[in-house]
């Protein structure tokens, strides 16, 4: 949001207060794809814009509603939000419609190169995504291993099997080799850096 200062403070619904640097964990810069320095979020935004502009799909990043608490006015022509609350926990990052199917997915980055920690996922996200599947939508994860420069389409049922096993005392992560074997490497293209619709076409249509 325009006008956010580097010292801005956010407060989660539970009352926990975090600064802006903490909030930006999803946009940690990676070397990705030939040291371009692009984040997964940036690449997805470019990809989705191309999908919309070419009338292929209508998928967007979900806005996160906030409640503004304090605003600083360093001068009359400018306002800087210095404190705000997230009104509610976020569900997933992106949603929209493709070929008459509802699409809903979460994007994650990890610096680990041997595993994907399940701690990166939250209970309410799993509940939300499971509901999408129940009602006939398509729900999945896009996971980028930043140190390996690899991005995978990972179907929700595969993640659910590890999530449920974790709750029974199983391992707290998904091995990279298992994601490589059971997920789908997303092809890098100039206009669509994360062309996940090519995977959806293969799996669902």
N, C-alpha and C positions, 0 to 999 in steps of 0.2 A: 504494500500500500504506500502510495506516495506520501512523503513527509515523515516516515518512520526513521527515528534517529538510532544510532548505534547503541545508545544507552537505554533504549526502550525496554520496559518490563512488561511481561505477560503474566497473567494469573489463570491457572487452570480452574475448572469448576469446583474442585475440592478445596480451593483456596491457596494451593501451592503457587508460589511466585517464582517465575523463571525469567531470565533475561533473554534478549533477542538472539544472542549467540547460541543458547541452548535450543531455542526453537528451530534454528536453521540446520538441525542434524540431517534432514533429508536432502539438503543442498550442498553437502560436503563435496568439495571439488575433487574430481578424480582425473587420472591421466587419460582414461577411456579413449579407445579408437584413435590410435596414432597420436597420443598426447594432445588431443584437441582441448583438454581441460573442461569439456562439457559435462554437466551433471545429467543424471538420468532424467530428472524433472525437465530440464531444458530440452533434451532430446525428444521427450514425449510431447512437449508442447509444440515443437516444430513439426513433429509427425502428425499430431492431431490437427494442426492448422492446415497442413497439406490435405489431409482426409476431408476436412470441411470445405476447403477452397475448391477441391476437385469433385465435390459432391459424392464422395465415396462413403462417408459415414459422418455422423454428428456426435462426436465424443469430446468432452471437455474436462478440465480439472475442476473439481468441486471447490467452491469458495468456503473458507472457514469463518463462520460468523464470530465476531468479537464484540465485546461491550467496552466501549471507551470509558476510562475512568478519569484520566488526567491529560490535559493538553497544555503544552508550553508554547507561548507566542513570543519567539525571539524578536520578531518585528511584525508590523501590522499586515504585511503581505504574505506572511508564512506562518504555518501552524505545525507543530511537531507533537505527535502523540507520544507521551512518555510512559503511560501505564494503561494496560487494557487486560480484560479477561476473555479467555475462550468461553463462549456461552455453553458449549457442550463438547464432549469428546468427538473427534472426527471419526467417521466410519472408514471409508476408502477414499483413494485419491481421485479416481476418474470414473465417469459414467457417461452413458449415451446410448445411441441406437445404431445398429448395423444390420442390414438385411432383415428388418422387422424383428430383430432380437435385441433385448435389453442387455447392455454390456456394463459390467461393474468390476473394477479391478484396483489392486493396490500395488504400488511401485516401491521397491526396497533396494537400497545399496548396502553392500558390505565390503569391508577391507580384508575380511578373512578370505583366504584362498583355498581352504580345505573344507569349509563348512559354512552353513547359513544358520546363525543363531535364532532359535524360535522366540527368544526374548524380544526380537524386533517386531513381533506380531502381538496384538492385544486381544483379550477375550471378546470385547465388543465388536472387533473387526471380524473375527471368526463367526460370531453369531449373525452379523449382518450379511456376510457373504454366503453363509449356509442358507439363509432365508432366500437370497437371490436364486440359488440353485433350486430350492424347493418350489419356487414359483415359475420355473422354466427359463430363467435368465442364464447368461454366461458369466461366470465369475472366476477370476484367476489372479495369480501374482506375476509381476514382472520383476525379476531379481537380477541385479547387476553385480558381478564380482569385479570390483574396480581395479584391483591389482592384476587381474587376468585379462581385462578388457573384453569380457564376455557377458552377454545379457541373455537371459533365458525366460521363456514363457513357461510357467509352471501351473498346471491345472489345480484347482482348489481341492478336489478329492485326494490328490497325492499329498498335499500339505496336511489335510485333515488326518490322514493316517498317522503322521508323525505327531501331530498335535494331540490326538487322543492317546497315543502311546506315551507321550510325555506326561500326561495327566495320570497315567498308571505307574509312574516311576521310571519311564524309559528315558532315552537320551534327550538332551535339551537342544539339539541342533539337527539339521539335515546335512549329511555329508555331500560335499561338492560332487563326488563321483556319482552319487545317486541322482542328483539334479541333472547332471550331464547326461545320464543314461535315460532318465524318465521325463525330463523336461525337453524343451525344444529351443535350440539356439536361434535367436532372432537375427535375421540377416540385416546387415548394415547397408543402407542405400542413401544416396546423396539427399534426396528430397524427403525421405522417411528414415531417419537414423535408427528408429526402433519400429520396424514394420511388423507389428504384432498381428495386423489383420491378415497377413499372408499365412500365419500359423492358424488363426481362427478359420480361414477358408478351408485349410487342410483337415482340421479336426471336426468341424461342425457343419460344413456345407458341401 
